[in-house]
Amino acid sequence: MSLSRSPSPVPGGGWASPGLNIGSGRSSPTRGYTGGSSSATPVMWESSRLKKAGGSGYPSFATQNSGFLSKHMRKISSSLPRFNSSSSSPYSEKEKLGRGRWSAQNVPLLGRLRALMGRMGRKMKIRLLILFMLLFCIIIFYNTPLVYHWRRTSWLGGGQKFVIILAANIGGGVMEWKGAREWAIERDSVRNKKKYVARWGYELEIVDMSTKKRYAHEWRESWEKVDFIRTALRKYPKAEWIWWLDLNTFIMEPSYSLQDHIFNSLQNHVYRDINEYNPLNITHPMTEEYLDPDSRSPVGDGNVNSVNLILPQDCSGFNLGSFFVRRSPWTDRLLDVWWDPVAYEQKHMEWEHKEQDALEQLYTTQPWIRKHTGFLPQRMINSFPPGACSENGNDTRIHYDQKDRDFLVNMAGCEWGRDCWGEMYNYRELSYWLNRNPWELFKEEFVAVIWYKITGQKVKL
């Protein structure tokens, strides 16, 4: 460094040029000296100038923002991720290149989750774990195929105790081939039963009810149900109850399990005295003196556990479109007598309704059958549409009532002058509408309505 002129010494030590006093050993400038310039500006040290420019500050041992709120605000802000901004940010070149501040985009998801878990307290981790396990169990046990298996177990659901036999006509018609409407009825009926058993863990046996020549001299159409029940009892050794259903039936309320709907409180639903509803005018009870007290009692032995056959009655008498039979030695005996070819040979010309009339005959004449037979109100397992048994108008004992959410509808006799497919379709859509879940309600009652008001077009979501 060259000077334009030689530096002048200052009385008391030092030089007139401030740059030459760095190593002089003095800690403060010389008072009262003015430079050689005419402005007479005093010479100031750099530390003094900075202190004067900064004003009064905090002591060297004090920290700024040390209050309670400030500390927690710093703690919250430090836990938040920081992101690099665009190239126009005032960060240094090092930060612009991504080598400075931490970037969330460069950290993998697993790393971010670990960092998040690391900042959580122990109580919060336990709560999240419990919540996760609860949601996992709900999904596993209610929204996967596992629901079928755990509801079959005896200690959780008991579904393996029930077998549903659905009478179908797989191979086509007897007198004529099935058309498109007949195939549609069978498809909807089978799908309805499959969904129901998958929900509650029951067994489903679909049988072919087309006419078969069991003996060389007879054709026994619709009598096969007796033989199929016996076969199902052998095929499913753990089954306690067999539920027979005709093809023209539709389960309207799949949320009703057989246990909750009927069997958990069977004594409250079953009546054994046929005089409560007796369209056949059967004399009951029997009064012959040689009979035991249970046979002469209108309610048998009064024990609901001795009921082995449960069936409804319609306006014409017994209805076998939907009925239950329990595994027991009594049932084996009943099936043998019911299927007896000798009785069939003698009476089949008189029995217009075939196996149904045969059972009515056995109930009327055999006291041992009355003792173990019970009846359910028809609308509990076998409601009729308005077109069936309509000679006397709507009957609250028989016909389906939407307000009461009847369990099952049987389109009995629809092949005789009524539209079977039209009735099946109507009740299928009604069942869907009555059992919509919250998401379906939101789509159809809110989104579809708004769309219709905006566009004037109806849409099915």
C-alpha positions in Angstrom: 0.0 0.0 0.0 1.4 3.4 -1.0 0.5 6.6 0.8 0.2 9.9 -1.0 2.1 11.6 1.8 4.0 10.6 4.8 2.0 9.8 8.0 2.3 12.3 10.8 2.7 11.2 14.4 0.2 12.2 17.0 1.2 13.6 20.4 0.8 10.9 23.0 1.4 8.0 20.5 -0.1 6.7 17.3 -0.4 8.1 13.8 -2.8 10.4 12.2 -3.8 7.7 9.7 -6.3 5.3 11.4 -5.3 2.3 9.3 -1.8 2.4 10.8 -3.1 2.1 14.4 -4.4 -1.5 14.2 -1.4 -3.0 15.9 -0.7 -0.1 18.2 -2.0 -1.8 21.3 -4.6 0.9 22.1 -8.2 -0.1 22.7 -9.7 3.3 22.1 -9.1 6.2 19.8 -7.2 9.3 20.9 -9.6 12.0 22.2 -9.5 15.5 20.9 -7.6 14.8 17.7 -9.0 16.1 14.4 -7.7 15.1 11.1 -6.0 17.4 8.7 -9.1 17.9 6.6 -11.2 21.1 6.9 -14.4 19.2 7.9 -12.9 18.5 11.3 -14.6 15.0 11.5 -13.3 13.0 14.6 -11.7 9.7 14.0 -13.8 6.7 15.2 -12.9 3.1 15.7 -14.9 0.5 13.8 -16.3 -1.1 16.9 -17.5 2.2 18.2 -19.2 3.0 14.9 -21.1 -0.3 14.8 -22.2 0.1 18.3 -23.5 3.5 17.6 -25.3 2.4 14.5 -26.9 -0.6 16.3 -28.3 1.4 19.2 -28.8 0.0 22.6 -28.9 -3.8 22.3 -29.2 -6.8 24.6 -26.3 -7.8 26.9 -23.9 -10.3 25.4 -25.2 -13.0 27.8 -28.9 -12.5 27.1 -31.0 -14.3 24.3 -33.8 -12.8 22.3 -37.4 -14.3 22.2 -36.9 -16.2 25.5 -40.5 -15.9 26.6 -42.9 -18.9 27.0 -44.9 -18.2 23.9 -41.9 -17.5 21.8 -40.1 -20.7 22.8 -43.1 -22.8 21.9 -43.6 -20.9 18.6 -40.0 -21.7 17.8 -40.5 -25.3 18.7 -43.6 -25.6 16.4 -41.9 -23.7 13.5 -38.7 -25.8 13.8 -40.8 -29.0 13.5 -42.3 -27.9 10.2 -40.6 -28.9 6.9 -38.9 -26.2 5.0 -39.0 -26.1 1.2 -36.8 -24.5 -1.4 -38.5 -21.8 -3.4 -38.0 -20.9 -7.0 -34.8 -19.7 -8.5 -35.8 -16.1 -7.7 -35.5 -16.6 -4.0 -32.8 -14.6 -2.1 -31.1 -17.7 -0.9 -27.4 -18.2 -1.7 -26.3 -20.1 -4.7 -25.6 -23.1 -2.5 -29.3 -23.2 -1.4 -30.6 -22.7 -4.9 -28.7 -25.9 -6.0 -30.5 -27.9 -3.3 -27.4 -28.4 -1.1 -28.4 -26.1 1.6 -31.8 -26.2 3.4 -33.6 -29.6 3.9 -35.9 -30.4 1.0 -39.1 -32.6 1.6 -39.1 -33.6 -2.1 -35.8 -35.4 -1.7 -36.7 -37.3 1.4 -38.5 -40.7 0.8 -42.0 -41.3 2.3 -40.7 -43.8 4.8 -38.2 -41.3 6.1 -40.8 -38.6 6.5 -43.0 -41.1 8.4 -40.1 -42.0 10.6 -39.4 -38.4 11.3 -43.1 -37.8 12.1 -43.2 -40.7 14.5 -40.0 -39.6 16.1 -41.6 -36.2 17.0 -44.7 -37.9 18.5 -45.1 -38.6 22.2 -45.6 -42.1 23.6 -49.2 -41.6 24.4 -50.0 -40.4 21.0 -48.3 -43.5 19.5 -50.3 -45.8 21.7 -53.6 -44.1 20.7 -52.7 -44.3 17.0 -51.8 -47.9 17.3 -55.2 -48.7 19.0 -57.1 -46.8 16.3 -55.2 -48.6 13.6 -55.9 -52.0 15.1 -59.6 -51.2 15.5 -59.9 -50.1 11.8 -58.0 -53.1 10.7 -60.3 -55.5 12.6 -63.4 -53.8 11.2 -62.1 -54.1 7.6 -61.0 -57.7 8.0 -64.1 -59.0 9.8 -66.8 -57.0 8.0 -65.6 -56.2 4.5 -63.7 -59.2 3.4 -64.6 -62.8 2.6 -63.4 -63.7 6.1 -66.8 -62.6 7.4 -68.3 -65.8 6.0 -65.9 -68.0 7.9 -66.0 -66.4 11.3 -69.8 -66.2 11.2 -69.9 -69.9 10.6 -68.2 -70.8 13.9 -70.4 -71.9 16.7 -68.8 -69.4 19.2 -69.1 -66.3 17.0 -72.1 -66.7 14.6 -73.3 -70.3 14.4 -73.9 -70.0 10.6 -72.9 -73.7 10.0 -76.1 -74.8 11.7 -78.2 -73.5 8.9 -78.5 -74.8 5.3 -80.6 -73.1 2.7 -82.0 -75.3 -0.1 -83.0 -73.3 -3.2 -85.3 -75.1 -5.7 -84.1 -74.2 -9.2 -84.7 -75.5 -12.7 -81.2 -75.6 -14.0 -81.7 -77.8 -17.0 -84.7 -75.9 -18.4 -88.5 -76.4 -18.3 -90.4 -79.6 -18.0 -93.1 -79.0 -20.5 -91.4 -76.2 -22.4 -87.9 -74.6 -22.5 -87.2 -71.6 -20.3 -87.2 -68.2 -22.0 -85.2 -65.1 -21.2 -87.6 -64.0 -18.4 -87.4 -67.4 -16.7 -83.6 -67.3 -16.8 -83.6 -63.8 -15.4 -85.9 -64.8 -12.5 -83.6 -67.7 -11.7 -80.4 -65.5 -12.0 -81.8 -62.9 -9.6 -83.1 -65.4 -7.1 -79.8 -67.3 -7.0 -77.8 -64.1 -6.7 -80.0 -63.0 -3.9 -79.5 -66.2 -1.9 -75.8 -66.3 -2.5 -75.3 -62.8 -1.1 -77.3 -63.6 1.9 -75.4 -66.8 2.8 -72.1 -65.0 2.2 -73.1 -62.4 4.7 -74.1 -64.7 7.5 -72.1 -67.8 6.9 -74.8 -70.2 6.0 -74.6 -73.1 3.5 -76.5 -72.8 0.2 -77.6 -75.9 -1.8 -79.1 -75.2 -5.2 -81.0 -78.2 -6.4 -82.6 -79.1 -9.8 -86.4 -79.5 -9.4 -87.1 -80.7 -13.0 -89.3 -83.7 -13.2 -87.4 -87.0 -12.6 -88.7 -90.5 -12.9 -88.0 -92.0 -9.5 -90.0 -95.1 -10.1 -91.0 -97.0 -13.2 -94.7 -96.2 -12.9 -94.8 -92.6 -11.7 -93.7 -89.1 -12.3 -93.5 -87.1 -9.0 -92.9 -83.4 -10.0 -92.1 -81.1 -7.0 -92.0 -84.1 -4.7 -88.2 -84.1 -4.9 -88.0 -81.6 -2.1 -88.5 -84.4 0.4 -85.6 -86.4 -1.1 -83.4 -83.3 -1.3 -83.9 -82.4 2.3 -82.8 -85.9 3.3 -79.8 -85.7 1.1 -78.8 -82.3 2.5 -79.0 -83.7 6.1 -76.5 -86.3 5.1 -74.3 -83.9 3.1 -74.0 -81.3 6.0 -73.6 -83.3 9.2 -73.2 -80.1 11.3 -76.4 -78.6 10.1 -79.2 -78.3 12.6 -81.9 -76.6 10.5 -82.8 -76.9 6.8 -84.6 -73.9 5.2 -86.4 -74.7 2.0 -87.0 -71.9 -0.4 -88.8 -71.9 -3.8 -87.3 -70.2 -6.8 -89.9 -67.4 -6.8 -88.8 -66.0 -3.5 -86.7 -63.0 -2.7 -85.0 -62.0 0.6 -86.0 -58.4 1.1 -84.0 -57.7 4.2 -80.5 -59.3 4.0 -79.5 -57.6 7.2 -81.7 -60.0 9.2 -79.9 -63.1 10.3 -82.0 -66.2 10.9 -80.7 -66.3 14.5 -81.8 -62.7 15.4 -85.0 -62.8 13.3 -86.4 -66.2 14.5 -84.3 -68.7 16.4 -82.8 -66.6 19.3 -86.4 -66.0 20.5 -88.2 -68.9 18.9 -90.6 -69.3 21.8 -91.9 -65.8 21.1 -92.6 -66.4 17.4 -93.8 -70.0 17.1 -97.4 -71.0 17.9 -98.4 -74.6 18.1 -102.1 -74.3 18.5 -103.4 -74.2 14.9 -106.6 -72.6 16.1 -104.9 -69.2 16.2 -105.1 -69.3 12.4 -106.8 -72.3 10.9 -107.9 -71.8 7.2 -108.3 -75.5 6.8 -110.6 -75.8 9.8 -108.7 -78.8 11.2 -110.1 -80.0 14.5 -107.5 -79.5 17.1 -106.5 -80.9 19.5 -107.3 -84.6 19.2 -109.5 -85.9 21.9 -109.2 -89.7 21.7 -108.8 -91.2 25.1 -106.0 -93.6 24.1 -103.7 -90.7 23.2 -101.1 -89.4 25.7 -101.5 -86.0 27.4 -99.1 -84.3 25.0 -101.1 -85.4 21.9 -104.4 -84.1 23.5 -102.8 -80.8 24.4 -103.3 -77.9 21.9 -99.6 -76.9 22.5 -98.1 -80.4 22.8 -95.5 -80.6 25.6 -95.1 -76.8 25.6 -91.3 -77.0 25.0 -90.1 -75.0 22.0 -87.1 -77.3 21.7 -89.4 -80.2 20.7 -90.6 -78.3 17.6 -89.0 -80.0 14.5 -91.1 -78.6 11.7 -91.9 -74.9 11.3 -94.1 -73.7 8.5 -96.4 -70.8 7.6 -100.0 -70.9 6.5 -101.6 -68.8 3.7 -105.2 -68.4 2.8 -105.4 -72.0 1.5 -103.6 -73.8 4.3 -100.0 -75.0 4.6 -97.5 -73.2 2.4 -94.2 -75.0 1.6 -92.6 -72.2 -0.4 -90.6 -71.3 2.7 -90.3 -73.6 5.7 -87.8 -75.1 8.3 -87.1 -78.6 9.4 -84.8 -79.6 12.2 -82.4 -82.6 12.2 -83.9 -85.2 14.5 -85.0 -88.9 14.5 -88.6 -87.5 14.2 -87.6 -85.7 11.0 -86.2 -88.9 9.5 -89.4 -90.7 10.2 -91.5 -87.8 8.8 -89.5 -87.8 5.5 -89.9 -91.5 5.1 -93.6 -91.4 5.6 -94.0 -88.3 3.5 -92.1 -89.9 0.6 -94.0 -93.2 0.9 -94.8 -94.4 -2.6 -97.8 -96.4 -1.4 -99.6 -93.3 0.0 -98.7 -91.4 -3.1 -100.2 -94.2 -5.3 -103.4 -94.1 -3.4 -103.9 -90.4 -3.0 -102.0 -88.5 -5.6 -105.1 -88.0 -7.8 -106.8 -86.2 -4.8 -103.8 -84.2 -3.8 -104.0 -81.2 -6.1 -101.1 -79.5 -4.4 -99.0 -82.6 -4.3 -96.6 -82.9 -1.4 -98.2 -79.9 0.3 -101.6 -81.7 0.5 -99.8 -84.9 1.6 -98.3 -83.1 4.6 -101.7 -81.6 5.5 -103.2 -85.1 5.4 -100.4 -86.4 7.7 -100.9 -83.5 10.1 -104.7 -84.1 10.2 -104.6 -87.8 10.9 -101.3 -88.4 12.7 -101.0 -87.2 16.4 -97.3 -87.8 16.5 -96.8 -85.2 13.8 -98.9 -82.5 15.5 -96.8 -82.8 18.7 -93.6 -81.6 16.9 -95.1 -79.1 14.4 -95.1 -75.3 14.9 -96.3 -72.4 12.9 -94.9 -69.0 12.2 -96.9 -65.9 11.1 -96.7 -65.9 7.3 -95.3 -62.5 6.9 -92.3 -63.5 9.1 -90.8 -65.8 6.4 -93.2 -65.9 3.5 -95.0 -62.7 2.6 -97.2 -62.6 -0.5 -97.4 -59.9 -3.1 -100.9 -58.3 -3.5 -101.8 -60.5 -6.4 -101.6 -63.8 -4.4 -104.6 -64.7 -2.1 -106.3 -61.6 -3.3 -109.9 -62.9 -3.3 -110.7 -61.0 -0.1 -108.4 -58.0 -0.8 -105.3 -57.1 1.2 -104.8 -59.3 4.2 -102.5 -58.0 6.9 -101.7 -61.5 7.9 -100.5 -62.5 4.4 -99.4 -59.6 2.2 -96.1 -57.8 2.2 -95.9 -54.5 4.1 -93.1 -52.2 3.2 -93.5 -50.2 6.5 -92.9 -53.3 8.6 -89.9 -54.3 6.4 -91.0 -57.9 5.9 -88.2 -60.4 5.6 -89.0 -62.4 2.5 -91.5 -62.2 -0.4 -92.8 -65.3 -2.2 -94.3 -64.7 -5.6 -96.5 -67.8 -5.2 -98.7 -68.7 -8.1 -97.3 -65.9 -10.4 -97.1 -68.4 -13.3 -100.9 -68.6 -13.3 -101.9 -65.3 -14.9 -99.4 -62.9 -13.3 -96.0 -61.5 -14.4 -93.4 -63.4 -12.4 -90.5 -61.4 -13.8 -92.2 -58.1 -13.3 -92.9 -58.9 -9.6 -89.3 -60.2 -9.1 -87.9 -57.0 -10.6 -90.1 -54.8 -8.6 -89.2 -56.4 -5.3 -85.5 -56.6 -6.2 -85.4 -52.8 -6.8 -87.4 -52.1 -3.6 -85.1 -54.2 -1.5 -82.1 -52.3 -2.9 -83.8 -48.9 -2.2 -84.7 -49.9 1.4 -81.2 -51.2 2.2 -79.0 -48.5 0.7 -75.8 -47.7 2.6 -74.8 -44.1 3.5 -72.7 -43.7 0.4 -75.5 -44.8 -1.9 -77.9 -42.5 -0.1 -75.5 -39.6 -0.6 -75.2 -40.3 -4.4 -78.9 -40.8 -5.1 -80.5 -38.4 -2.6 -78.1 -35.5 -3.0 -75.8 -35.8 -6.1 -78.5 -37.2 -8.4 -81.1 -34.6 -7.2 -78.7 -31.7 -7.8 -77.8 -33.0 -11.2 -81.5 -33.3 -12.1 -82.2 -29.8 -11.1 -79.2 -28.4 -13.1 -79.6 -30.5 -16.3 -83.2 -31.8 -16.1 -81.9 -35.3 -16.7 -82.3 -38.2 -14.3 -79.2 -40.2 -13.7 -78.6 -43.5 -11.9 -75.3 -43.4 -10.0 
